[in-house]
Amino acid sequence: MAVLYRKYRPKSFEDIVGQEHIVTTLRNAIKMGEVAHAYLFSGPRGTGKTTMARVLTKTLNCQDSKEKDGVCLSCSVCAGIDNGSFIDLIEIDAASNRGIDDVRALKESVQFAPNQGIFKVYLIDEAHMLTKEASNALLKMLEEPPVHVIFVLATTEPHKLLPTIISRTQRFDFRFLTLEEILGRLKNLTNKEKRKIDDGVLNLVAGASGGSLRDAESILGKIFSLNNIEESEIRKLLGATDLASISNFIDFIIENNKEAVLKYINDMVSGGEDLEQFINSSIDYVRKLLFLKLSPSSEVLISGNLTKEELKKAKIQTTGLTEKKIYGIIKQLLEAVNNIKYSPMPQLPLELAVIEIIGE
């Protein structure tokens, strides 16, 4: 099976998920004939910067589409961009081609007219990795580029780019996708692959992706190769902590039951639980309790991460906690997760944390 994020890479603006604000602006610019000579696509990894650049290139060069801001998906340009044979899309990895000589070679290349399309598009990935000298040379090209050339600079760290480079580009900030957006995409891919996977498993995948669609699709691809796609097995694969375990842990704290919570921690260690992952997951869970405590309306913000039963239990737990207590739990757990890597016994920082919490 081909890697999912490659097999189902969006081929048109309509296929792109989660970056509607960028899609709308680019399509309007194409319709109005106001395409910029240089773009800066900045944002977290796995959010579609390279894909957006390829779709933009395809849309600008496709000559068979009925819509100016659309693509036909069947002409030689569309097919060439999809299979990597379109020579007027030049992708440059600035992490390995970051020197002044590389940019000088680029300067010579931009002078030549397109071979297959209307525009030559230079996609410079990880643009922040360019050296100072190379960045200055690139700046000169951005000031007066040939009319047939468009630059797309993609970066996860825009603050490392020269301010003068940023000022000569049209900047678009990509965002992490929401849980709902990722879930919708995963369900769509699961249907296309004619696979049946429980919503609980897809929720785990979406949560583990951290908002990166590419990561979510990569994890889903691994799951497709498994014989057993039970939620418990997927939790082990992802290193995810069972939410019931965290909820029980919080119950002991609410009850001020030191003996029970210390035994619970040691039982987890004996059972091979990754305590660092458990603490991180617990921090995330208590953060949700804080939202619920501060404002019941925040239920909408966190309901996508919890089942109805889990949400009901969380709301009950907030009644047994004060805001101050929740602050204290988060503070102590943060200290514990920072100290765990330096501790001679992995459970000791967590044990000290809960003793401190219950003693408050």
Sine and cosine of phi, psi and omega as CSV:
sin_phi,cos_phi,sin_psi,cos_psi,sin_omega,cos_omega
0.00,0.00,0.71,-0.70,0.05,-1.00
-0.93,0.37,0.47,-0.88,0.06,-1.00
-0.84,0.55,0.77,-0.64,-0.15,-0.99
-0.85,0.52,-0.70,0.71,-0.08,-1.00
-0.93,0.36,-0.30,0.95,0.12,-0.99
-1.00,0.01,-0.68,0.73,-0.03,-1.00
-0.87,0.49,-0.62,0.79,-0.05,-1.00
-0.91,-0.42,0.51,0.86,0.06,-1.00
-0.87,0.50,0.74,-0.67,-0.01,-1.00
-0.81,0.59,0.69,-0.72,-0.04,-1.00
-0.96,-0.30,-0.13,0.99,0.01,-1.00
-0.50,-0.86,0.19,-0.98,0.02,-1.00
-0.86,0.52,-0.56,0.83,-0.02,-1.00
-0.90,0.44,-0.44,0.90,-0.06,-1.00
-0.99,0.14,-0.29,0.96,-0.12,-0.99
-0.96,0.26,0.74,-0.67,-0.06,-1.00
-0.96,-0.29,0.71,-0.70,0.21,-0.98
1.00,0.08,-0.10,1.00,-0.01,-1.00
-0.84,-0.55,0.70,0.71,-0.10,-1.00
-0.87,0.49,-0.55,0.83,-0.01,-1.00
-0.89,0.46,-0.56,0.83,0.01,-1.00
-0.98,0.20,-0.70,0.72,0.00,-1.00
-0.84,0.54,-0.72,0.69,-0.03,-1.00
-0.88,0.48,-0.70,0.71,-0.02,-1.00
-0.91,0.42,-0.69,0.72,-0.02,-1.00
-0.91,0.41,-0.68,0.74,-0.01,-1.00
-0.90,0.43,-0.64,0.76,0.03,-1.00
-0.90,0.44,-0.64,0.77,0.01,-1.00
-0.90,0.44,-0.65,0.76,0.02,-1.00
-0.91,0.41,-0.69,0.72,0.02,-1.00
-0.86,0.52,-0.65,0.76,-0.08,-1.00
-1.00,0.04,-0.03,1.00,-0.01,-1.00
0.93,0.36,0.51,0.86,-0.04,-1.00
-0.89,-0.45,0.74,0.67,0.00,-1.00
-0.96,0.28,0.73,-0.68,0.00,-1.00
-0.97,0.25,0.34,-0.94,0.02,-1.00
-1.00,0.07,-0.23,0.97,0.01,-1.00
-0.48,-0.88,0.71,-0.71,0.03,-1.00
-0.84,-0.54,0.50,-0.86,0.13,-0.99
-0.87,-0.49,0.91,-0.42,0.05,-1.00
-0.98,-0.22,0.96,-0.30,-0.03,-1.00
-0.88,-0.47,0.51,-0.86,0.02,-1.00
0.45,-0.89,0.06,-1.00,-0.05,-1.00
-0.89,0.45,0.34,-0.94,0.02,-1.00
-0.91,0.40,0.49,-0.87,0.10,-0.99
0.96,0.28,0.33,0.94,-0.03,-1.00
-0.95,-0.31,0.07,1.00,0.17,-0.99
0.97,-0.25,0.35,0.94,-0.04,-1.00
-0.91,0.41,-0.76,0.65,0.00,-1.00
-0.91,0.41,-0.65,0.76,0.03,-1.00
-0.87,0.49,-0.69,0.72,0.01,-1.00
-0.88,0.48,-0.64,0.77,0.02,-1.00
-0.90,0.44,-0.64,0.77,0.00,-1.00
-0.93,0.36,-0.65,0.76,0.04,-1.00
-0.92,0.40,-0.63,0.77,0.06,-1.00
-0.87,0.49,-0.71,0.70,0.02,-1.00
-0.87,0.49,-0.70,0.71,-0.01,-1.00
-0.89,0.46,-0.69,0.73,-0.04,-1.00
-0.92,0.40,-0.63,0.77,-0.01,-1.00
-0.94,0.34,-0.48,0.88,-0.12,-0.99
-0.97,-0.25,-0.26,0.96,0.00,-1.00
-0.93,0.37,0.81,-0.59,-0.05,-1.00
-0.96,-0.28,-0.03,1.00,-0.06,-1.00
-0.96,-0.28,-0.05,1.00,-0.01,-1.00
-0.96,0.28,0.61,-0.79,0.03,-1.00
-0.96,0.27,-0.42,0.91,0.01,-1.00
-0.96,-0.27,0.65,-0.76,-0.03,-1.00
-0.90,0.44,-0.53,0.85,-0.02,-1.00
-0.98,-0.20,0.39,0.92,-0.01,-1.00
-0.84,-0.54,-0.02,-1.00,0.03,-1.00
-0.71,-0.70,0.45,-0.89,-0.02,-1.00
-1.00,-0.01,-0.40,0.92,0.01,-1.00
0.92,0.38,0.14,0.99,-0.04,-1.00
-0.78,-0.62,-0.28,0.96,-0.03,-1.00
-0.97,0.25,0.10,-0.99,-0.04,-1.00
-0.91,0.42,-0.52,0.86,0.01,-1.00
-0.93,0.38,-0.78,0.63,0.00,-1.00
-0.87,0.50,-0.72,0.69,0.00,-1.00
-0.90,0.43,-0.63,0.77,-0.02,-1.00
-0.91,0.42,-0.63,0.78,0.03,-1.00
-0.94,0.34,-0.60,0.80,0.01,-1.00
-0.92,0.38,-0.60,0.80,-0.04,-1.00
-0.98,-0.18,0.04,1.00,0.09,-1.00
1.00,0.10,0.24,0.97,-0.04,-1.00
-0.98,-0.20,0.01,1.00,-0.01,-1.00
-0.98,0.18,0.94,-0.33,-0.18,-0.98
-0.98,0.18,-0.11,0.99,0.05,-1.00
-1.00,-0.01,0.05,1.00,0.20,-0.98
-0.95,-0.31,0.95,-0.32,-0.06,-1.00
-0.96,-0.29,0.93,-0.36,-0.01,-1.00
-0.99,-0.15,0.81,-0.59,-0.07,-1.00
-0.85,-0.53,0.80,-0.60,0.06,-1.00
-1.00,-0.01,0.96,-0.27,-0.07,-1.00
-0.94,0.35,-0.27,0.96,0.03,-1.00
-0.93,0.37,-0.52,0.85,-0.01,-1.00
-0.92,-0.40,-0.16,0.99,0.06,-1.00
-0.80,-0.59,0.92,0.38,-0.22,-0.97
-0.94,-0.35,-0.03,1.00,-0.11,-0.99
-1.00,-0.02,0.12,-0.99,-0.03,-1.00
-0.90,0.44,-0.58,0.82,0.00,-1.00
-0.91,0.41,-0.59,0.81,0.03,-1.00
-0.90,0.43,-0.66,0.75,0.00,-1.00
-0.95,0.30,-0.54,0.84,0.07,-1.00
-0.90,0.44,-0.66,0.75,0.05,-1.00
-0.89,0.45,-0.60,0.80,0.05,-1.00
-0.91,0.42,-0.64,0.77,0.00,-1.00
-0.88,0.48,-0.61,0.79,0.03,-1.00
-0.94,0.34,-0.61,0.79,-0.06,-1.00
-0.92,0.39,-0.60,0.80,-0.10,-0.99
-0.92,0.39,-0.30,0.95,-0.03,-1.00
-0.95,0.30,-0.36,0.93,-0.04,-1.00
-1.00,0.10,0.62,-0.79,-0.01,-1.00
-0.93,0.35,0.34,-0.94,0.05,-1.00
-0.87,0.50,0.53,-0.85,0.01,-1.00
-1.00,-0.06,-0.63,0.78,-0.11,-0.99
-0.90,-0.44,-0.46,0.89,-0.11,-0.99
-0.86,-0.51,-0.30,-0.95,0.01,-1.00
-1.00,-0.02,-0.60,0.80,-0.01,-1.00
-0.85,-0.53,0.55,-0.83,0.23,-0.97
-0.99,-0.14,0.79,-0.61,-0.01,-1.00
-0.91,-0.41,0.82,-0.58,0.04,-1.00
-0.97,-0.25,0.93,-0.38,0.03,-1.00
-0.99,-0.16,0.94,-0.34,-0.01,-1.00
-0.98,-0.22,0.98,-0.21,-0.05,-1.00
-0.99,0.10,0.52,-0.85,-0.07,-1.00
0.79,0.61,0.75,0.66,-0.10,-0.99
-0.87,0.50,-0.40,0.92,-0.01,-1.00
-0.93,0.36,-0.20,0.98,-0.02,-1.00
-0.99,0.12,-0.16,0.99,0.03,-1.00
-0.88,0.48,0.60,-0.80,0.06,-1.00
-0.93,0.36,0.21,-0.98,-0.01,-1.00
-0.87,0.49,-0.67,0.74,-0.01,-1.00
-0.92,0.40,-0.66,0.75,0.01,-1.00
-0.92,0.39,-0.60,0.80,0.02,-1.00
-0.90,0.44,-0.65,0.76,0.03,-1.00
-0.91,0.41,-0.61,0.79,0.04,-1.00
-0.92,0.38,-0.63,0.77,0.05,-1.00
-0.90,0.44,-0.61,0.79,0.00,-1.00
-0.85,0.53,-0.64,0.77,0.01,-1.00
-0.89,0.46,-0.62,0.79,0.02,-1.00
-0.94,0.34,-0.57,0.82,-0.01,-1.00
-0.94,0.34,-0.40,0.92,-0.01,-1.00
-0.94,0.33,-0.66,0.75,-0.04,-1.00
-0.64,-0.77,0.94,0.34,0.00,-1.00
-0.98,0.20,0.44,-0.90,0.10,-1.00
-0.86,0.50,0.46,-0.89,-0.09,-1.00
-0.91,0.41,-0.38,0.92,-0.04,-1.00
-1.00,-0.01,0.09,1.00,-0.09,-1.00
-0.91,-0.41,0.69,-0.73,0.12,-0.99
-0.79,-0.61,0.75,-0.66,0.06,-1.00
-0.98,-0.20,0.68,-0.74,0.16,-0.99
-0.82,-0.58,0.90,-0.43,0.04,-1.00
-0.98,-0.18,0.84,-0.55,0.02,-1.00
-0.92,-0.39,0.70,-0.71,-0.04,-1.00
-0.41,-0.91,0.51,-0.86,0.14,-0.99
-0.99,-0.10,-0.15,0.99,-0.05,-1.00
-0.71,-0.71,0.95,0.30,-0.07,-1.00
-0.89,0.46,-0.42,0.91,-0.02,-1.00
-0.92,0.40,-0.26,0.96,0.02,-1.00
-1.00,0.04,-0.12,0.99,0.04,-1.00
-0.99,0.16,0.46,-0.89,0.08,-1.00
-0.88,0.47,0.72,-0.69,0.05,-1.00
-0.82,0.57,-0.55,0.83,0.00,-1.00
-0.93,0.37,-0.52,0.86,0.08,-1.00
-0.94,0.35,-0.72,0.69,0.01,-1.00
-0.86,0.52,-0.63,0.78,-0.05,-1.00
-0.93,0.37,-0.32,0.95,-0.01,-1.00
-0.98,-0.17,0.21,0.98,0.04,-1.00
-0.84,-0.54,0.30,-0.95,0.16,-0.99
-0.99,-0.14,0.91,-0.42,-0.17,-0.99
-1.00,-0.04,0.68,-0.74,0.11,-0.99
-0.78,-0.62,0.79,-0.62,0.00,-1.00
-0.98,-0.18,0.90,-0.44,0.03,-1.00
-0.99,0.13,0.53,-0.85,-0.04,-1.00
-0.86,-0.51,0.36,-0.93,0.16,-0.99
-0.89,0.45,0.51,-0.86,0.02,-1.00
-0.99,0.11,0.45,-0.89,0.06,-1.00
-0.97,0.24,0.27,-0.96,0.03,-1.00
-0.86,0.51,-0.65,0.76,-0.02,-1.00
-0.90,0.43,-0.65,0.76,0.01,-1.00
-0.90,0.43,-0.67,0.74,0.00,-1.00
-0.93,0.37,-0.66,0.75,0.03,-1.00
-0.87,0.49,-0.68,0.74,0.03,-1.00
-0.87,0.49,-0.67,0.75,0.02,-1.00
-0.92,0.40,-0.68,0.74,-0.01,-1.00
-0.90,0.44,-0.66,0.75,0.03,-1.00
-0.90,0.44,-0.62,0.78,0.02,-1.00
-0.90,0.44,-0.69,0.72,0.00,-1.00
-0.93,0.37,-0.61,0.79,0.02,-1.00
-0.89,0.46,-0.65,0.76,0.05,-1.00
-0.92,0.40,-0.67,0.74,0.01,-1.00
-0.89,0.45,-0.57,0.82,0.01,-1.00
-1.00,0.08,-0.02,1.00,0.01,-1.00
0.83,0.56,0.72,0.69,0.05,-1.00
-0.91,-0.41,0.49,-0.87,0.03,-1.00
-0.92,-0.40,0.92,-0.40,-0.01,-1.00
-0.76,-0.65,0.72,-0.69,-0.03,-1.00
-0.88,0.47,0.51,-0.86,0.03,-1.00
-0.87,0.49,-0.53,0.85,0.02,-1.00
-0.88,0.48,-0.64,0.77,0.03,-1.00
-0.92,0.38,-0.70,0.72,0.00,-1.00
-0.90,0.44,-0.57,0.82,0.07,-1.00
-0.89,0.45,-0.65,0.76,0.04,-1.00
-0.89,0.46,-0.69,0.72,0.00,-1.00
-0.89,0.45,-0.73,0.69,0.00,-1.00
-0.88,0.47,-0.66,0.75,0.01,-1.00
-0.92,0.39,-0.59,0.81,-0.02,-1.00
-0.96,0.27,-0.30,0.95,-0.07,-1.00
-0.96,0.27,-0.34,0.94,-0.01,-1.00
0.90,0.43,0.42,0.91,0.02,-1.00
1.00,-0.03,-0.03,1.00,0.02,-1.00
-1.00,-0.07,0.91,-0.42,-0.02,-1.00
-0.90,0.43,-0.62,0.79,0.01,-1.00
-0.88,0.48,-0.67,0.74,0.02,-1.00
-0.90,0.43,-0.65,0.76,0.01,-1.00
-0.88,0.47,-0.70,0.71,-0.01,-1.00
-0.92,0.38,-0.57,0.82,0.03,-1.00
-0.92,0.40,-0.68,0.73,0.04,-1.00
-0.90,0.43,-0.68,0.74,0.01,-1.00
-0.87,0.50,-0.63,0.78,0.04,-1.00
-0.87,0.49,-0.63,0.78,0.04,-1.00
-0.91,0.41,-0.64,0.77,-0.02,-1.00
-0.91,0.43,-0.59,0.81,0.02,-1.00
-0.86,0.51,-0.44,0.90,-0.05,-1.00
-1.00,0.06,-0.05,1.00,-0.03,-1.00
-1.00,0.03,0.48,-0.88,0.08,-1.00
-0.99,0.14,-0.60,0.80,-0.03,-1.00
-0.95,-0.33,0.94,-0.35,-0.02,-1.00
-0.94,-0.34,0.78,0.62,0.10,-1.00
-1.00,0.09,0.51,-0.86,-0.04,-1.00
-0.85,0.52,-0.62,0.79,-0.01,-1.00
-0.90,0.43,-0.63,0.78,0.01,-1.00
-0.94,0.35,-0.61,0.79,0.01,-1.00
-0.93,0.37,-0.56,0.83,0.08,-1.00
-0.87,0.49,-0.65,0.76,0.03,-1.00
-0.91,0.42,-0.68,0.73,0.00,-1.00
-0.87,0.50,-0.66,0.75,-0.06,-1.00
-1.00,0.05,-0.15,0.99,-0.09,-1.00
0.94,0.34,0.41,0.91,-0.05,-1.00
-1.00,0.09,0.53,-0.85,0.00,-1.00
-1.00,-0.04,0.68,-0.74,0.05,-1.00
-0.90,0.44,0.81,-0.59,-0.05,-1.00
-0.88,0.48,-0.51,0.86,0.04,-1.00
-0.89,0.46,-0.60,0.80,0.02,-1.00
-0.90,0.44,-0.67,0.74,0.02,-1.00
-0.91,0.40,-0.68,0.74,0.00,-1.00
-0.88,0.47,-0.66,0.75,0.05,-1.00
-0.90,0.45,-0.66,0.75,0.03,-1.00
-0.85,0.52,-0.71,0.71,0.00,-1.00
-0.93,0.37,-0.58,0.81,0.04,-1.00
-0.86,0.52,-0.69,0.72,0.00,-1.00
-0.89,0.46,-0.60,0.80,0.02,-1.00
-0.93,0.38,-0.68,0.73,0.02,-1.00
-0.87,0.49,-0.60,0.80,-0.03,-1.00
-0.99,0.15,-0.06,1.00,-0.05,-1.00
0.84,0.54,0.60,0.80,-0.07,-1.00
-0.99,-0.14,1.00,0.07,-0.05,-1.00
-0.88,0.47,-0.71,0.70,-0.05,-1.00
-0.86,0.51,-0.71,0.70,-0.04,-1.00
-0.92,0.38,-0.67,0.75,-0.06,-1.00
-0.95,0.31,-0.57,0.82,0.05,-1.00
-0.93,0.38,-0.64,0.76,0.07,-1.00
-0.90,0.44,-0.63,0.78,-0.01,-1.00
-0.88,0.47,-0.68,0.73,0.01,-1.00
-0.89,0.45,-0.71,0.70,-0.02,-1.00
-0.93,0.36,-0.52,0.85,0.10,-1.00
-0.91,0.41,-0.62,0.78,0.04,-1.00
-0.89,0.45,-0.68,0.74,0.02,-1.00
-0.89,0.46,-0.69,0.72,0.01,-1.00
-0.90,0.44,-0.51,0.86,-0.01,-1.00
-1.00,0.07,0.05,1.00,0.06,-1.00
0.99,0.11,0.27,0.96,0.02,-1.00
-0.91,0.42,0.67,-0.74,0.10,-1.00
-0.98,0.20,0.98,-0.22,-0.10,-0.99
-0.92,0.40,-0.56,0.83,0.02,-1.00
-0.89,0.45,-0.69,0.72,0.05,-1.00
-0.91,0.42,-0.63,0.78,0.01,-1.00
-0.88,0.47,-0.69,0.72,-0.01,-1.00
-0.91,0.41,-0.69,0.73,0.02,-1.00
-0.87,0.49,-0.68,0.74,0.02,-1.00
-0.92,0.40,-0.59,0.81,0.02,-1.00
-0.92,0.39,-0.63,0.78,0.05,-1.00
-0.87,0.48,-0.69,0.73,0.01,-1.00
-0.89,0.45,-0.64,0.77,-0.01,-1.00
-0.92,0.38,-0.71,0.71,-0.01,-1.00
-0.92,0.40,-0.53,0.85,0.10,-1.00
-0.86,0.51,-0.65,0.76,0.05,-1.00
-0.90,0.43,-0.63,0.77,0.06,-1.00
-0.88,0.47,-0.61,0.79,0.02,-1.00
-0.89,0.45,-0.69,0.73,0.04,-1.00
-0.85,0.52,-0.72,0.69,-0.02,-1.00
-0.90,0.43,-0.60,0.80,-0.02,-1.00
-0.94,0.34,-0.67,0.74,-0.04,-1.00
-0.95,0.33,-0.61,0.79,-0.05,-1.00
-0.42,-0.91,0.92,-0.38,0.03,-1.00
-0.84,0.55,-0.44,0.90,-0.01,-1.00
-0.93,0.37,-0.29,0.96,0.01,-1.00
-0.94,0.34,-0.07,1.00,0.07,-1.00
-0.79,0.61,-0.57,0.82,0.00,-1.00
-0.89,0.45,-0.55,0.83,-0.06,-1.00
-0.94,0.33,-0.51,0.86,-0.12,-0.99
-0.93,-0.37,-0.15,0.99,-0.08,-1.00
-0.89,0.46,-0.46,0.89,0.00,-1.00
-0.93,0.37,-0.33,0.94,-0.02,-1.00
-1.00,-0.10,-0.12,0.99,-0.06,-1.00
-0.78,-0.62,0.53,-0.85,0.14,-0.99
-0.96,0.27,0.17,-0.99,0.01,-1.00
-0.87,0.49,-0.64,0.77,0.00,-1.00
-0.92,0.38,-0.66,0.75,0.00,-1.00
-0.92,0.40,-0.63,0.78,0.03,-1.00
-0.91,0.41,-0.66,0.75,0.02,-1.00
-0.88,0.48,-0.68,0.73,0.01,-1.00
-0.91,0.42,-0.66,0.76,-0.01,-1.00
-0.88,0.47,-0.66,0.75,-0.01,-1.00
-0.91,0.42,-0.59,0.81,0.07,-1.00
-0.91,0.42,-0.66,0.75,-0.03,-1.00
-0.90,0.43,-0.56,0.83,0.00,-1.00
-0.90,0.44,-0.44,0.90,0.01,-1.00
-0.94,0.35,-0.37,0.93,0.01,-1.00
-0.99,-0.12,0.12,0.99,-0.03,-1.00
-0.78,-0.62,0.66,-0.75,0.15,-0.99
-1.00,0.02,0.29,-0.96,0.06,-1.00
-0.85,0.52,-0.67,0.75,-0.01,-1.00
-0.88,0.48,-0.65,0.76,0.00,-1.00
-0.90,0.44,-0.66,0.75,0.00,-1.00
-0.91,0.42,-0.68,0.74,0.07,-1.00
-0.84,0.55,-0.70,0.72,-0.03,-1.00
-0.90,0.44,-0.63,0.77,0.03,-1.00
-0.89,0.46,-0.73,0.68,-0.01,-1.00
-0.88,0.47,-0.70,0.72,-0.02,-1.00
-0.87,0.49,-0.73,0.68,-0.03,-1.00
-0.93,0.38,-0.61,0.79,0.02,-1.00
-0.93,0.37,-0.59,0.81,0.06,-1.00
-0.89,0.46,-0.67,0.74,0.04,-1.00
-0.91,0.42,-0.63,0.78,-0.02,-1.00
-0.90,0.43,-0.69,0.72,-0.04,-1.00
-0.94,0.35,-0.47,0.88,0.07,-1.00
-0.96,0.27,-0.51,0.86,-0.07,-1.00
-1.00,0.00,-0.27,0.96,-0.16,-0.99
-0.89,0.45,-0.57,0.82,-0.03,-1.00
-0.95,0.32,-0.31,0.95,-0.01,-1.00
-0.97,-0.24,0.00,1.00,-0.09,-1.00
-1.00,0.07,0.64,-0.77,0.07,-1.00
-0.92,0.39,-0.40,0.92,0.07,-1.00
-0.79,-0.61,0.85,-0.53,-0.11,-0.99
-0.86,0.52,-0.51,0.86,-0.05,-1.00
-0.99,0.16,-0.28,0.96,-0.12,-0.99
-0.86,0.51,-0.75,0.66,0.01,-1.00
-0.86,0.51,-0.60,0.80,0.01,-1.00
-0.95,0.32,-0.62,0.79,0.05,-1.00
-0.88,0.47,-0.71,0.70,0.02,-1.00
-0.90,0.44,-0.60,0.80,-0.01,-1.00
-0.89,0.45,-0.73,0.69,-0.06,-1.00
-0.94,0.33,-0.55,0.84,0.07,-1.00
-0.89,0.45,-0.67,0.74,0.04,-1.00
-0.91,0.42,-0.67,0.75,-0.02,-1.00
-0.90,0.44,-0.75,0.66,-0.06,-1.00
-0.94,0.35,-0.49,0.87,0.00,-1.00
-0.97,0.24,-0.17,0.98,-0.04,-1.00
-0.95,0.31,0.00,0.00,0.00,0.00
